[in-house]
Amino acid sequence: MRADLGTADGLQCSASDALDAIRKDLAAPRTVVRLVGLSGVGKTRFAQALFDRRIGDSPLPASLAVYTNLMDEPDPPPVALLTNLIANGKRAILVVDNCPPDLHERLTETCRRESSKVSLLTVEYDVRDDQPEGTHVVQLYQASAGLITGLIQRRYPRVSVPSEPARGIEGVPESPIAINGGDAPSEGSLLAFSESRQARISTVST
């Protein structure tokens, strides 16, 4: 997985660098980050990794995480949830999955109120050139097979990497995060690991 942090130079960075940048942003109240990317690239798993102590440095406190998903028709809806958190003076990091642009704008306006102690992360398939006001937009891209293979060879030198790693591993978008988190085996076959992980993802998706 690669990421575009919306910097002026337009250069992409690694998933781990993006994790560090977003964690730093969301550690402060009244900050807003929007995580976007094509369907299946691993946006939700990336959002989870922000709070995972096994991945990278300085994870966000899991105790602050408040997650809601528009696909689940949540009650209360996100704006009401955010308003209640602010009214009660709660320090929280609100994650709103499948959040459309118009809802993001309303949430941003609410989150940035002077009395707010909440940080906001919205997640959506929303790849646009324009930048929402008051928002750090981070776009995710699926990693190439070569990038994933190099990562595994550095971290797990005893793992056997097939001659065509794209057969299994490139089709699993969150593999770089899983590998950084220590999910990959210390020895054996990369292809076997990728097939096992695909089966787990398929089970979750159904």
BAFI-3210 file (N, C-alpha, C; in Angstrom, 3 decimals, decimal comma, padded with zeros to 6 digits):
// residues 206
n [1|2|3|4|5|6|7|8|9|10|11|12|13|14|15|16|17|18|19|20|21|22|23|24|25|26|27|28|29|30|31|32|33|34|35|36|37|38|39|40|41|42|43|44|45|46|47|48|49|50|51|52|53|54|55|56|57|58|59|60|61|62|63|64|65|66|67|68|69|70|71|72|73|74|75|76|77|78|79|80|81|82|83|84|85|86|87|88|89|90|91|92|93|94|95|96|97|98|99|100|101|102|103|104|105|106|107|108|109|110|111|112|113|114|115|116|117|118|119|120|121|122|123|124|125|126|127|128|129|130|131|132|133|134|135|136|137|138|139|140|141|142|143|144|145|146|147|148|149|150|151|152|153|154|155|156|157|158|159|160|161|162|163|164|165|166|167|168|169|170|171|172|173|174|175|176|177|178|179|180|181|182|183|184|185|186|187|188|189|190|191|192|193|194|195|196|197|198|199|200|201|202|203|204|205|206]
n.u [000,836|000,492|000,618|-000,785|-000,105|-001,087|000,728|002,588|004,469|003,428|004,326|004,298|004,082|005,165|003,005|003,499|004,656|002,483|000,711|002,044|001,906|-000,874|-001,600|-000,241|-001,641|-004,323|-003,946|-004,318|-006,966|-009,879|-008,940|-009,126|-009,235|-009,367|-009,749|-009,208|-009,776|-009,679|-012,218|-011,713|-009,034|-008,117|-008,880|-010,476|-009,188|-006,752|-007,527|-008,168|-005,630|-004,422|-004,873|-003,612|-001,384|000,630|001,641|003,894|004,974|003,886|000,944|-002,520|-004,590|-006,634|-008,795|-009,925|-011,218|-014,067|-016,298|-018,242|-020,457|-021,797|-023,097|-024,363|-026,575|-026,551|-027,651|-027,393|-027,230|-024,171|-023,678|-025,253|-024,101|-021,478|-022,050|-023,090|-020,830|-019,176|-020,758|-020,716|-018,132|-016,223|-013,146|-012,319|-011,767|-013,325|-014,387|-015,697|-017,047|-017,513|-018,363|-020,029|-019,222|-020,833|-021,764|-019,327|-018,489|-020,359|-019,772|-017,128|-017,400|-018,757|-016,956|-014,805|-015,543|-015,022|-015,292|-014,824|-013,383|-012,788|-011,368|-011,514|-011,966|-012,767|-013,877|-013,862|-014,837|-013,801|-012,394|-011,226|-010,225|-010,485|-009,985|-011,446|-012,393|-010,404|-009,419|-007,250|-006,442|-005,907|-004,841|-005,094|-003,282|-003,114|-000,480|002,350|003,388|006,156|006,923|005,673|006,924|009,610|009,357|008,641|010,899|012,846|011,894|011,267|013,480|013,638|011,402|009,932|009,792|007,671|008,285|006,533|005,066|002,775|000,631|-000,646|-000,244|-000,474|-003,106|-004,241|-005,120|-004,452|-002,092|000,615|000,210|-000,610|001,691|003,592|002,457|003,089|001,742|002,495|004,136|007,167|008,742|008,646|006,216|005,501|003,398|001,615|000,918|-000,374|-002,580|-003,922|-004,579|-006,231|-008,399|-009,346|-010,148|-012,161|-014,008|-014,748|-015,937|-018,269]
n.v [-001,181|002,218|005,778|009,039|011,972|014,430|016,482|019,349|018,580|016,308|013,700|010,170|008,144|005,582|003,076|002,918|005,409|007,024|006,163|007,134|009,894|010,423|009,541|011,446|013,766|013,185|012,951|015,363|017,392|018,522|018,195|017,142|014,425|012,953|009,890|008,399|006,371|003,839|001,294|-001,552|-001,185|-001,208|000,625|000,671|-001,251|000,030|002,243|000,927|000,074|002,360|002,401|000,215|-001,382|-003,056|-002,186|-000,047|003,102|004,965|004,476|005,418|005,878|003,158|003,340|005,769|005,559|005,848|004,284|004,348|003,342|004,232|002,415|000,734|002,025|003,781|004,530|006,713|008,948|009,988|012,875|013,616|011,935|012,962|015,565|015,024|013,939|016,184|017,956|016,684|016,984|015,069|013,485|012,167|010,050|010,101|007,858|007,677|005,599|004,937|007,526|010,053|012,959|015,296|014,792|014,635|017,321|018,544|017,233|018,053|020,826|020,759|019,341|021,090|023,060|025,432|024,417|021,738|018,530|016,529|014,471|013,842|011,274|010,501|008,060|007,004|006,173|008,468|010,034|012,901|015,969|018,420|019,827|019,261|021,876|022,693|020,138|017,330|015,477|012,143|009,876|006,491|003,906|000,813|-001,450|-002,413|-005,652|-005,951|-004,121|-005,236|-007,751|-006,988|-005,837|-008,080|-009,704|-008,201|-008,124|-010,773|-012,852|-015,632|-016,498|-018,044|-016,640|-016,648|-016,924|-015,401|-013,293|-011,779|-013,398|-014,209|-012,433|-009,740|-009,277|-008,858|-006,259|-005,165|-006,363|-005,265|-003,884|-005,952|-007,498|-005,746|-005,670|-008,093|-010,388|-012,160|-015,313|-016,462|-018,137|-020,289|-020,322|-017,600|-017,593|-019,440|-018,065|-015,811|-017,012|-018,055|-015,693|-014,459|-016,177|-015,646|-012,980|-013,264|-014,688|-012,792|-010,920|-012,052]
n.w [000,000|-000,825|-000,178|-000,635|000,816|000,314|-000,036|-001,288|-003,190|-004,272|-003,985|-003,314|-000,322|002,011|003,553|006,290|006,848|006,278|008,257|010,550|010,078|010,045|012,590|014,133|013,406|014,300|016,991|018,133|019,363|017,499|014,947|011,522|009,350|006,168|004,694|001,694|-001,261|-003,838|-004,067|-002,040|-001,485|001,081|003,083|005,455|007,040|007,292|008,813|011,200|011,886|012,842|015,544|016,472|018,517|017,724|015,378|013,937|015,445|018,330|018,552|018,287|021,183|021,855|023,489|022,969|020,595|018,578|016,611|013,671|011,045|008,018|006,387|008,092|008,975|011,363|014,718|017,267|014,386|012,658|012,911|015,117|017,027|017,162|018,025|020,573|021,839|021,928|023,453|025,911|026,648|025,919|025,212|022,229|019,355|016,518|014,106|010,983|008,784|005,260|004,536|002,948|000,839|001,462|004,062|005,344|005,252|006,967|009,365|009,727|010,145|012,597|014,245|014,450|016,168|018,812|021,384|021,110|021,794|020,176|017,646|014,130|011,768|008,559|006,215|002,882|-000,518|-002,421|-004,506|-005,404|-007,007|-005,709|-002,459|000,666|002,883|005,717|006,161|006,247|003,615|002,756|000,419|-000,498|-002,181|-003,921|-003,226|-005,219|-006,456|-006,309|-004,313|-002,045|-001,934|-001,457|001,085|002,631|002,301|003,618|006,260|006,901|006,299|006,015|004,792|001,981|-001,151|-003,894|-007,468|-008,914|-007,218|-007,416|-007,944|-005,608|-003,364|-004,194|-004,645|-002,194|-000,472|002,126|002,861|003,298|005,734|007,404|007,405|008,528|011,012|012,076|011,326|009,361|008,625|010,259|008,862|005,930|003,305|001,219|-000,611|000,468|002,788|001,650|000,373|002,562|003,864|001,992|002,103|004,682|004,383|002,474|003,979|005,895|004,265|003,303]
ca.u [000,000|001,167|-000,302|-000,525|-000,468|-001,583|001,783|002,726|005,281|002,643|005,005|003,668|004,911|004,814|001,877|003,953|004,807|001,130|000,201|002,664|001,401|-002,274|-001,609|000,171|-002,757|-005,498|-003,613|-004,741|-008,398|-010,398|-008,316|-009,973|-008,525|-010,248|-009,018|-009,927|-009,101|-010,570|-012,819|-010,885|-007,615|-007,771|-009,051|-010,985|-008,111|-005,769|-008,071|-007,998|-004,204|-004,040|-005,018|-003,005|-000,082|001,622|002,043|004,516|005,225|002,907|-000,442|-003,549|-005,218|-007,858|-009,888|-010,518|-011,846|-015,522|-016,452|-019,589|-020,436|-023,055|-023,751|-025,135|-027,670|-026,357|-028,526|-027,645|-026,429|-022,858|-023,683|-025,787|-023,089|-020,398|-022,584|-023,182|-019,470|-018,698|-021,563|-020,316|-016,722|-015,475|-012,020|-012,560|-011,401|-014,496|-014,128|-016,957|-016,771|-018,453|-018,889|-020,072|-018,645|-021,694|-021,743|-017,992|-018,454|-021,132|-019,020|-015,958|-017,850|-019,084|-015,756|-013,874|-016,050|-014,023|-015,469|-014,645|-012,196|-012,881|-010,691|-012,412|-011,449|-013,816|-013,343|-014,817|-014,395|-014,073|-011,147|-011,512|-009,103|-010,667|-009,712|-012,420|-011,805|-010,088|-009,258|-006,062|-006,898|-004,890|-005,338|-004,383|-003,131|-002,683|000,949|002,776|003,935|007,564|007,026|005,304|007,980|010,768|009,047|008,694|012,275|013,589|011,406|011,255|014,412|013,515|010,171|010,137|009,013|007,507|008,821|005,490|004,313|001,501|-000,448|-001,399|-000,126|-000,834|-004,548|-004,680|-004,710|-003,874|-000,951|001,733|-000,127|-000,599|003,088|004,201|001,877|003,594|000,838|003,111|004,930|008,607|009,368|007,656|005,914|004,711|002,182|000,702|000,411|-001,314|-003,799|-004,608|-005,131|-007,357|-009,527|-009,867|-010,846|-013,373|-014,943|-015,249|-016,716|-019,538]
ca.v [000,000|003,510|006,837|010,419|012,775|015,736|017,496|020,158|017,906|015,240|012,416|009,155|007,634|004,227|002,960|003,209|006,861|007,584|005,883|008,071|011,245|010,524|009,448|012,744|014,693|012,855|013,044|016,684|017,643|019,429|017,944|016,352|013,705|012,180|008,779|008,043|005,415|002,966|000,204|-002,734|-000,876|-001,464|001,851|000,369|-001,928|001,073|003,008|000,098|000,014|003,570|002,143|-001,096|-001,223|-003,919|-001,605|001,265|003,785|005,935|004,228|006,190|005,078|002,480|003,764|006,999|005,279|005,704|003,906|004,209|003,035|004,642|001,254|000,070|002,921|003,924|005,336|007,977|009,206|010,566|014,276|013,613|011,303|013,928|016,661|014,540|013,825|017,542|018,510|016,035|017,258|013,829|013,389|010,974|010,051|009,563|007,296|007,512|004,829|005,143|008,864|010,835|014,306|016,280|014,507|015,015|018,766|018,850|016,728|018,913|022,080|020,483|018,912|022,189|024,042|025,776|023,590|020,327|017,767|015,360|014,415|013,179|010,576|009,954|007,088|006,890|006,184|009,863|010,495|014,144|016,909|019,500|019,467|019,823|022,900|022,287|018,692|016,705|014,362|011,134|008,913|005,221|003,178|-000,564|-001,639|-003,327|-006,921|-005,767|-003,458|-006,189|-008,762|-006,394|-005,686|-009,395|-010,189|-007,487|-008,431|-012,220|-013,395|-017,081|-016,801|-018,324|-015,754|-017,260|-016,137|-014,469|-013,035|-011,122|-014,384|-014,298|-011,369|-008,413|-009,137|-008,660|-004,879|-004,766|-007,208|-004,562|-003,589|-007,221|-007,923|-004,871|-005,979|-009,353|-011,489|-013,095|-016,327|-016,189|-018,979|-020,991|-019,855|-016,391|-017,912|-020,074|-016,989|-014,975|-017,775|-018,115|-014,369|-014,245|-016,955|-014,919|-011,798|-013,726|-015,067|-011,563|-010,169|-012,706]
ca.w [000,000|-000,852|000,204|-001,012|001,978|-000,112|000,036|-002,500|-004,203|-004,858|-003,898|-002,485|000,761|002,419|004,469|007,650|006,962|006,317|009,604|011,485|009,814|010,462|014,053|014,662|013,208|015,105|018,415|018,597|019,195|016,470|013,649|010,625|008,296|005,281|004,090|000,476|-002,128|-004,578|-003,316|-001,860|-001,289|002,475|003,875|006,795|007,769|007,605|009,933|012,387|012,218|013,566|016,970|016,724|019,178|017,084|014,100|013,975|016,712|018,837|018,133|018,979|022,244|021,425|024,371|022,429|019,298|018,442|015,202|013,130|009,614|007,395|005,796|009,155|009,366|012,808|015,560|016,578|013,186|012,985|013,373|016,476|017,867|017,355|018,840|021,953|022,371|022,219|024,543|027,155|026,882|025,772|024,281|021,418|017,941|015,833|012,780|010,259|007,571|004,154|004,775|001,703|000,965|002,121|005,495|005,829|005,452|008,173|010,504|009,889|010,760|013,993|014,959|014,617|017,131|019,816|022,576|020,763|022,157|019,298|016,344|013,185|010,587|007,700|005,260|001,771|-001,912|-002,770|-005,100|-006,112|-007,050|-004,753|-001,072|001,610|003,744|007,078|006,192|005,683|002,786|002,485|-000,560|-000,483|-003,427|-003,707|-003,431|-006,275|-005,980|-005,992|-003,023|-000,993|-001,862|-000,801|002,496|003,273|002,308|004,648|007,607|007,118|005,300|005,865|004,060|000,572|-002,005|-005,215|-008,582|-009,337|-005,998|-007,679|-008,015|-004,374|-002,384|-004,696|-004,599|-000,819|-000,315|003,392|003,189|003,931|007,118|008,124|007,545|009,529|012,302|012,568|011,012|008,420|009,310|010,311|007,851|005,124|001,961|001,044|-001,339|001,420|003,644|000,916|000,151|003,841|004,170|001,082|002,616|005,824|003,891|001,823|005,034|006,492|003,274|003,006]
c.u [000,881|000,139|000,172|-001,027|-000,944|-000,557|001,935|003,508|004,569|003,260|004,246|004,646|004,458|003,613|002,292|004,146|003,443|000,486|000,744|002,087|-000,031|-002,391|-001,237|-000,948|-003,878|-005,219|-004,061|-006,245|-008,676|-009,678|-009,185|-009,107|-009,548|-009,391|-009,809|-009,102|-010,115|-011,086|-011,868|-009,425|-007,170|-007,937|-009,499|-009,918|-007,021|-006,233|-007,927|-006,546|-003,732|-004,042|-004,326|-001,599|001,016|002,236|002,619|004,719|004,063|001,491|-001,411|-004,192|-006,534|-009,060|-010,585|-011,335|-013,359|-015,792|-017,921|-019,506|-021,796|-023,818|-024,625|-026,327|-027,637|-027,377|-027,839|-026,788|-025,160|-022,874|-024,186|-024,783|-021,965|-020,848|-022,665|-021,806|-018,934|-019,434|-021,161|-018,827|-015,832|-014,298|-012,183|-011,987|-012,521|-014,118|-015,470|-016,651|-017,883|-019,164|-018,876|-019,585|-019,524|-021,745|-020,385|-017,934|-019,204|-020,382|-017,795|-016,324|-018,129|-017,830|-014,828|-014,409|-015,033|-014,105|-015,159|-013,326|-012,077|-012,003|-011,565|-011,639|-012,634|-013,165|-014,359|-014,107|-014,756|-012,800|-011,442|-010,293|-009,244|-010,507|-010,779|-011,727|-011,562|-009,822|-007,916|-006,525|-005,727|-005,495|-004,465|-004,380|-002,681|-001,206|001,210|003,325|005,389|007,766|006,740|006,387|009,210|010,558|009,176|010,129|013,121|013,183|011,486|012,168|014,267|012,221|010,488|009,207|008,897|007,995|007,820|004,600|002,957|000,348|-001,291|-001,400|-000,614|-002,334|-005,098|-004,244|-004,012|-002,661|000,221|001,463|-000,079|000,823|003,796|003,706|002,289|002,698|001,470|003,955|006,411|009,370|008,271|007,456|005,069|003,391|001,160|000,095|-000,646|-002,628|-004,615|-005,281|-006,303|-008,592|-010,168|-010,652|-012,164|-014,425|-015,558|-016,195|-018,091|-020,508]
c.v [001,244|004,583|008,170|011,284|014,175|016,844|018,196|019,435|016,731|013,863|011,467|008,699|006,224|004,252|003,319|004,708|007,544|007,354|006,901|009,475|011,415|010,428|010,788|013,762|014,434|012,886|014,381|016,860|018,619|019,286|016,992|015,737|012,939|011,156|008,285|007,056|004,524|001,840|-000,984|-002,453|-001,090|-000,267|001,555|-000,320|-000,927|001,894|002,226|000,092|001,248|003,340|000,841|-000,926|-002,059|-003,276|-000,216|001,804|004,712|005,680|005,113|005,312|004,460|002,911|005,028|006,740|005,125|005,480|003,819|004,067|003,359|003,466|000,521|000,889|003,185|004,833|005,503|008,116|009,971|012,000|014,357|013,004|012,274|015,081|016,261|014,421|015,191|018,131|017,943|016,203|016,045|014,008|012,087|011,170|009,342|009,120|007,030|006,859|005,028|006,491|009,689|012,264|015,308|016,063|014,876|016,509|019,164|018,409|017,609|020,210|021,885|020,166|020,077|023,315|024,251|024,879|022,114|019,769|016,507|015,548|013,575|012,536|010,053|009,103|006,932|006,707|007,559|010,479|011,714|015,057|018,011|018,977|020,083|020,792|022,346|020,809|018,280|015,469|013,434|010,093|007,667|004,592|001,757|-000,700|-002,590|-004,608|-006,767|-005,120|-004,427|-007,244|-008,225|-006,233|-007,013|-009,893|-009,487|-007,927|-009,921|-012,899|-014,897|-017,487|-016,994|-017,459|-016,375|-016,342|-015,129|-014,156|-012,407|-012,110|-014,392|-013,035|-010,027|-008,196|-008,927|-007,269|-004,559|-005,592|-006,452|-004,238|-004,860|-007,685|-007,067|-005,183|-007,327|-010,533|-012,532|-014,110|-015,980|-017,053|-019,691|-020,331|-018,602|-016,706|-018,558|-019,034|-016,170|-015,702|-017,872|-016,791|-014,046|-014,982|-016,234|-013,698|-012,183|-014,078|-013,839|-010,855|-010,755|-012,599]
c.w [000,000|-000,528|-000,322|000,134|001,610|-000,003|-001,308|-003,592|-004,858|-004,782|-002,986|-001,404|001,104|003,358|005,888|007,862|007,047|007,683|010,604|011,323|010,313|011,980|014,692|014,537|014,219|016,604|019,005|018,383|018,058|015,129|012,840|009,532|007,475|004,549|002,886|-000,342|-002,806|-003,702|-003,240|-001,589|000,160|003,396|005,305|007,629|008,163|008,796|011,241|012,852|012,968|015,077|017,399|017,294|018,528|015,844|014,296|015,383|017,052|018,325|018,903|020,053|021,766|022,263|023,869|021,160|019,432|016,963|014,831|011,618|009,013|006,788|006,813|009,623|010,870|013,475|016,916|015,318|013,554|013,502|014,809|017,453|018,184|018,248|020,305|022,603|022,775|023,408|025,899|027,458|026,743|024,808|023,526|020,027|017,207|014,429|012,114|008,917|006,551|004,277|003,487|001,922|001,707|003,628|006,089|006,117|006,719|009,424|010,790|010,586|012,248|014,806|015,286|015,516|018,250|021,046|022,336|021,276|021,286|018,067|015,425|012,044|009,800|006,615|004,133|000,449|-002,451|-003,330|-005,972|-006,062|-006,001|-003,320|-000,165|002,560|005,147|007,245|005,599|004,928|002,481|001,549|-000,555|-001,867|-003,107|-004,050|-004,591|-005,657|-005,564|-004,634|-001,885|-000,824|-001,139|000,687|003,232|003,348|003,368|006,048|007,925|006,098|005,079|005,152|002,586|-000,269|-003,387|-006,317|-009,103|-008,145|-006,247|-007,741|-006,747|-003,558|-002,893|-004,641|-003,204|-000,386|000,993|003,780|003,799|005,390|007,946|008,385|008,585|010,924|012,837|012,260|010,113|009,180|009,278|009,319|007,073|003,782|001,973|000,362|-000,414|002,348|002,923|000,684|001,429|004,148|003,256|001,580|003,795|005,388|003,239|002,864|005,661|005,561|003,034|004,146]
res [m|r|a|d|l|g|t|a|d|g|l|q|c|s|a|s|d|a|l|d|a|i|r|k|d|l|a|a|p|r|t|v|v|r|l|v|g|l|s|g|v|g|k|t|r|f|a|q|a|l|f|d|r|r|i|g|d|s|p|l|p|a|s|l|a|v|y|t|n|l|m|d|e|p|d|p|p|p|v|a|l|l|t|n|l|i|a|n|g|k|r|a|i|l|v|v|d|n|c|p|p|d|l|h|e|r|l|t|e|t|c|r|r|e|s|s|k|v|s|l|l|t|v|e|y|d|v|r|d|d|q|p|e|g|t|h|v|v|q|l|y|q|a|s|a|g|l|i|t|g|l|i|q|r|r|y|p|r|v|s|v|p|s|e|p|a|r|g|i|e|g|v|p|e|s|p|i|a|i|n|g|g|d|a|p|s|e|g|s|l|l|a|f|s|e|s|r|q|a|r|i|s|t|v|s|t]
***
